[in-house]
Amino acid sequence: MTKEENEQRLTYLRGIVSRLPDKPGSYQFYDKEHTIIYVGKAKNLKSRVSTYFHTEVDRFKTKVLVSKIFDISYTVVNTEEDALLLENSLIKKYNPRYNVLLKDGKTYPSICVTNEYLPRIFKTRTINKKWGTYYGPYSHVGSMYAVLDIIKELYHPRTCNQPLTKEGINNGKYRVCLDYHIKKCMGPCVAKQSYEDYQKNILQAKEILKGNTRQVLRDLKEEMLQLSEELRFEEAEEVKRKYLALDGFVSKSEVVSHNINNVDVFSITSDEKMAFINYIHVSNGSINQSFTIEYKKKLAESDEELLQLGIVELRERFKSDAKEIIVPMDIQGILENVTFTVPKMGDKKTLLDLSIMNGKQYKFDRLKQAEKLNPEQKQVRLMKELQDLLHLPKLPYQIECFDNSNISGTDAVAACVVFKKMKPSKQDYKRYNIKTVTGPDDYASMKEVVHRRYTRLIEEEQPLPDLIVADGGKGQMEVIRQVIQDELNLDIPIAGLAKNDRHRTNELLYGFPPRVIGMKDTSELFRVLTQLQDEVHRFAIEFHRNKRSKRALHSELDDIKGIGPKTRDELLKGLKSVKNIRETDINQLATLIGNAKAKIVYDYFHS
């Protein structure tokens, strides 16, 4: 590989890294033949993968790995634990060259509830569904032991390996073990605990293992309160410990489930032009494939039509023979001997949500990539988003925002900032000294400035804005409306940006009467509107501060006609204050600034 080719390869890979999300997940590195050579996990995908491409990386093995990478893919999940489990299943499936080999064949442990007459509950690394029901696997062994301890303390399941039968118990065939004497077992083997009571405890233990802990927690809380009322504080403290341990436990991962085997999961995310179809395959209870394809719409195809196309194409590409397909909508008749499932809850719904999340993330990454190559595409998207949000008649190419600034009515000023194509156009910013308003009246000041601004634009035949934004709530919007619609007869949309008690932008208002427009405060559009408000506030404050500073530096000498700043400075340097200048005779003044200027100053103070 030449130096130029290597630079192109690294540029391509760094471009992928720059678009990675700040979310947990698993990442995969591919070689020149598009074979997976490394699988990793990350709490933050972007932060972790970027470390491979830092110039200061000095580990030889890492440098060798990076030199072999030609492509990167990833799968996002919701938690770091899920990323760990997904990494584990992918390593087992692909056995990547640069990953540590699992030579002992071990995997993460699970909890088994046996199918025996009196079931046992224990940890195991061997999965055989003939023996019982399995829960897990658990990547954090401490969490697994915690739930086992809770179950043992709450329900005392038997720990012996005796093949207990109903007949044997009735015939007195068995004897109690040490656990019975130390009160860790209730003695079901000798009928000290009834079969019905034991089974009831096992059912509740299964609910804990499934994560259905609400009822169990409710019962524990009631027991704790009852013991407290009876002044049995030591027992109440023990129940409290169980309650807190159970409350803080997360029973299983959403990535892996032993109850799901050989299942395909498909989801679709689309807009007017493109559709993105994500595919996840689950085999032996583990995700071992995640892939997203995109379609460019030509004839306004429906999501159902495109999803059918994607299912056929991806199943053929990855040679899938799964007999069940999880989808977000009803699809019938495209594949024989295959069941389509639209889940509403449970593990399958969790897998579908995971597929949808990956599809949306892929769409977002593609959009970022396109906008990086063509910055104007982002600006047009934001303008279109704002137009759709407010139902504007045209794209808001030019947006203007107003703000006032004064201290108890003194040095009152106003400012207007202009955004074009969602970016500041600083050459179009305007400052205004308030001329007709006395005292601190923000509404009257706003009315004056808006009237002056648009009267002048009309007289000079300058383009009018596509949207006016008030830095304030309903009151400011109404003042602007009175000028724009009632006085100038203009048809310009008016919006408002209101702040909360902490002086942070939290609402976009529009319409008359104004109504709150729903918008996520984490969206790009919200950030741009916040930038608009912050910019007009900064510009107004800066102008007000400058004006106030100039007034503070103003001297009475500045009011003397014929005396300039240079003469003023010479007088102040020689006589230190205006009072001394006033009390000085004309001859001493003449020695400082000359006869002509001395006469002007002397006459000013003594006329």
Salt bridges, closest charged atoms under 4 A:
GLU56 OE2 - HIS54 ND1 3.59
ASP71 OD2 - HIS34 NE2 3.42
GLU87 OE1 - LYS41 NZ 3.73
GLU116 OE1 - ARG120 NE 2.84
GLU116 OE2 - ARG158 NH2 3.22
GLU153 OE1 - ARG241 NH2 2.58
GLU207 OE2 - LYS210 NZ 3.82
GLU230 OE1 - ARG232 NH1 2.50
GLU235 OE1 - ARG232 NH2 2.80
GLU238 OE2 - ARG241 NH2 3.04
ASP264 OD1 - HIS281 ND1 2.61
ASP264 OD2 - ARG315 NH1 2.68
ASP271 OD2 - LYS363 NZ 3.75
GLU294 OE2 - ARG366 NE 2.78
GLU313 OE2 - ARG317 NH2 3.02
GLU324 OE2 - LYS348 NZ 2.65
ASP347 OD1 - LYS252 NZ 2.65
ASP353 OD1 - LYS349 NZ 2.77
GLU371 OE2 - ARG381 NE 2.38
GLU376 OE2 - LYS421 NZ 3.18
GLU385 OE1 - ARG381 NH1 3.96
ASP388 OD1 - LYS384 NZ 3.59
GLU400 OE2 - ARG453 NH2 2.73
ASP403 OD2 - HIS537 ND1 3.15
ASP411 OD2 - ARG551 NE 2.92
ASP428 OD2 - LYS420 NZ 3.04
GLU448 OE2 - ARG452 NH1 2.81
GLU460 OE2 - ARG456 NE 2.78
ASP466 OD1 - LYS394 NZ 3.10
GLU478 OE2 - ARG481 NH2 2.80
ASP486 OD1 - ARG481 NH1 3.24
GLU487 OE2 - LYS447 NZ 3.69
GLU487 OE1 - HIS451 NE2 3.70
GLU524 OE2 - LYS368 NZ 3.56
GLU524 OE2 - LYS378 NZ 3.08
GLU524 OE1 - ARG381 NH2 2.60
GLU535 OE2 - ARG538 NH2 2.86
GLU542 OE1 - ARG431 NH2 3.50
GLU542 OE2 - ARG538 NH1 3.41
GLU556 OE1 - ARG582 NH2 3.31
ASP558 OD2 - HIS554 ND1 3.61
ASP558 OD1 - ARG568 NH1 2.67
ASP559 OD1 - HIS554 NE2 3.25
ASP569 OD1 - ARG568 NE 3.14
ASP603 OD2 - LYS599 NZ 2.84
